[in-house]
Amino acid sequence: MILDSAKKQELFSKHGVAKSKTDTGSPESQIALFTYRINSLAEHLKVHRKDFSTQQGLLNLVGQRKKLLGYLQKTNIERYRSIIAELELRK
């Protein structure tokens, strides 16, 4: 999985709070970045089922995203609901 700076800037501008390319620290932009990485690792694991180091990395990313979502849910429920809807994390 190669994540170049152009793709990162696209994710940050699309999901950041201020909708700017430099908004890398907001929880929404970090959650979007984690979701992109999780989806790419999940695709990798569909092909390479016995790649346990990638599986461990995937579980770590899911845990980090869960912590950020919990923080966002406690601090600002509207932003939490909007990022869930944007990234289609819940059904």
Sequence and secondary structure as in RCSB ss.txt:
>XXXX:A:sequence
MILDSAKKQELFSKHGVAKSKTDTGSPESQIALFTYRINSLAEHLKVHRKDFSTQQGLLNLVGQRKKLLGYLQKT
NIERYRSIIAELELRK
>XXXX:A:secstr
    HHHHHHHHHHHSSS  TT  SSHHHHHHHHHHHHHHHHHHHHH TT HHHHHHHHHHHHHHHHHHHHHHHH
 HHHHHHHHHHHT   
